[in-house]
Amino acid sequence: MNNDSHMADTPHNPGNGHGPIIPKSPNEALKPERVPEPPRRSRKARSQLVIFLNFVMTMVVIVCVVAVAGFYYMISSFQKPGPLEANTHFMVRAGNGLAEIANNLERNGIISDARVFRYVSATYLRNGGTLKAGEYDIKAGASMKEIMELLESGKSILYSVVLPEGLTVRQMMLRLAEDPVLEGELPAELPPEGSLRPDTYKFSRGTKRAEIVQQMRVAQERLIDQIWEKRDPDHPIETKEEFVTLASIVEKETGVDDERARVASVFLNRLQKGMRLQSDPTIIYGLFGGDGKPSDRPIYKSDLQKETPYNTYVIKGLPPTPIANPGRAALEAVANPWRTKDLYFVADGTGGHAFAETLEEHNANVRRWRKLEAERADSAEAELGDGQPGGDEAEKPTN
């Protein structure tokens, strides 16, 4: 066998650069040659990385589970009925923060968890909401969410003090001082007579007495200005001070709504004619001031002659100040009085008054009233029975 024949039969190894060439099929020739694998990481290094990654993933999962569970617990606790067994009042004082309110709610057994109330409420109130001061009526079983919404709304319990028309400033101050819900001192200096608006004032627990007084002064000033601007253009009263003074006299003279404007016309007619007003309430104010007349003290004939700056049986014109705080009806009556020629009026025995243009008519009305009073007195004495004193005084009260 020759050399050529031997070489043809000898396999070629392309990997070592020599030897015979092994023929490949077309499919094998197109396949990529195998790339050598990269060096393998040690088993120890691979084990530490896997442990660390597993730890991190485990902690993330645990944190997420705890966060979801905590969030669910807080939301469910916030919305479920609370532990309060009966309706109660709860006070939020001015300046209390969310943490203090939450602790007070838990301390009073109104909520079960102050932290839940604090944190969840803070989330709800992020857009500028606040828990407002006041006294609140919290219903039994109210949830934290309901309590938060109530405190945010500011719908606290409201109390009221009634200050009717015709009271003096001193009498109004006494009512405010005696109110058990109001707090704080009254102003050291009394407001001017006639400067407080009679009304029913609503307030929440913790309101200061001085705040109510200021509210009354502002309200009365605004009311007087409004009515004064709408007065009769031909009105003879030239100043607001005199306007309020006359309104206070009208207020004390009659409580009948449809009489006030007519009573005002009587006083205005007398002022224009230079006649004394001769109003009994001005005598009382001159004698007793803002304290008012004792209920068992009549006006005697001698009182008509006592010289005080307020006795309109003695002085001419209006007294120096109002004698009470007039309400809207009396102010409006003086601002727009009836146009009459009446100069006199006297009680008619029914709670109203009989009016007259002349002294003769007036005296006839007085006689009728005295007769009615005498009949009532006789009837009262008859009811007392024999041997009971009739209660005659040394001086008879005037009419």
GICOR-V372398 format. One record per residue. OMEGA is omega in degrees with one decimal (none if undefined). Layout:
omega
OMEGA
OMEGA
//
This chain:
omega
-177.0
-176.1
-178.8
-179.5
-178.3
-179.1
-179.0
-177.6
-176.1
179.5
179.6
179.4
-177.3
-177.3
-176.7
174.9
177.2
-177.7
-175.7
178.8
179.1
-178.1
178.8
175.1
178.4
-179.9
179.3
-178.9
-178.7
-180.0
178.2
178.3
-177.7
178.8
179.3
179.1
177.0
-180.0
-177.9
175.9
-178.4
-179.6
-178.6
179.9
179.7
-179.3
179.3
179.8
179.5
179.7
-178.8
179.9
177.2
178.8
180.0
-179.1
178.5
-179.9
177.9
179.9
-179.8
179.4
179.7
179.9
179.7
179.9
179.4
179.8
178.2
178.8
179.5
179.3
-177.8
-179.9
-179.7
177.2
-178.4
-173.7
-176.8
179.7
-177.1
-174.2
-175.1
-175.5
-179.7
178.4
-179.3
174.9
179.1
-174.6
171.1
-177.5
179.6
179.0
177.4
176.6
-177.2
-179.2
-179.6
178.0
-179.5
180.0
178.7
177.5
179.1
-179.4
-179.8
176.3
-178.3
175.5
-176.2
-174.7
-178.2
-178.4
178.0
179.9
-177.0
-172.8
-179.4
177.2
178.4
177.8
179.6
-172.3
-176.6
-174.8
174.0
178.9
178.7
172.1
-168.6
179.9
178.4
176.5
-172.7
175.0
-176.7
-175.8
177.0
178.0
-178.9
178.0
177.6
179.8
178.7
179.4
178.7
-179.4
177.8
-179.0
177.4
-177.3
-177.0
-178.8
-177.3
177.9
179.7
173.9
-179.1
172.6
-176.3
179.2
-173.2
178.2
174.9
175.5
173.5
177.1
-179.0
178.2
176.3
179.3
178.9
178.5
178.1
-179.8
-177.3
-178.7
-174.4
-176.0
178.7
-179.2
173.8
-178.0
171.9
177.2
-179.0
179.2
-179.4
174.7
178.5
177.8
-180.0
-174.3
-178.2
-177.9
174.5
-179.4
171.2
-175.1
178.9
-177.8
176.8
179.4
-178.3
177.7
-178.7
177.9
179.7
178.0
178.5
179.4
178.9
177.6
179.7
-179.5
-179.7
-178.7
-179.9
178.7
179.4
-179.4
-179.7
179.7
-178.2
-176.9
179.6
179.7
-176.9
-178.2
175.4
-178.0
179.1
-175.1
-178.1
178.5
-171.5
-176.8
178.0
-179.5
178.2
178.0
179.9
179.3
179.5
178.1
178.7
177.4
177.3
179.4
-177.4
-176.4
-175.9
174.3
179.5
-173.0
-173.5
176.6
-169.2
-178.4
178.5
174.8
177.7
179.7
178.1
-178.2
179.2
177.3
-179.9
178.7
-178.6
179.2
-179.6
179.3
174.5
-176.9
179.1
-179.7
-179.3
179.4
177.8
175.4
-178.3
-178.9
177.8
-178.7
-171.1
178.9
-176.5
178.9
179.4
-178.5
172.6
-174.4
-178.0
-177.6
176.7
172.3
179.9
178.3
179.9
179.4
-177.8
-176.5
-178.7
-175.0
171.0
179.4
-175.2
-176.4
-176.6
167.0
-177.8
-176.9
173.0
178.4
-176.9
172.8
-173.3
-179.4
171.4
178.8
178.8
176.2
-178.1
176.0
-176.8
-174.7
179.8
178.0
179.6
178.4
179.5
-179.6
-178.8
-176.0
172.1
174.3
-178.6
172.7
-178.2
177.7
-174.6
167.6
179.9
179.8
-179.7
177.2
-178.9
-176.4
177.8
-176.9
172.4
-175.2
-179.1
177.1
-176.8
179.4
179.4
178.4
-178.6
-180.0
177.0
177.5
179.2
179.8
178.8
-179.5
179.3
178.8
179.3
178.5
179.4
178.8
178.1
179.3
178.0
179.5
179.1
179.4
179.1
179.6
179.6
-179.7
-178.9
176.6
178.7
-179.9
-178.9
177.0
178.2
178.0
177.1
176.5
179.0
175.6
179.1
175.8
none
//
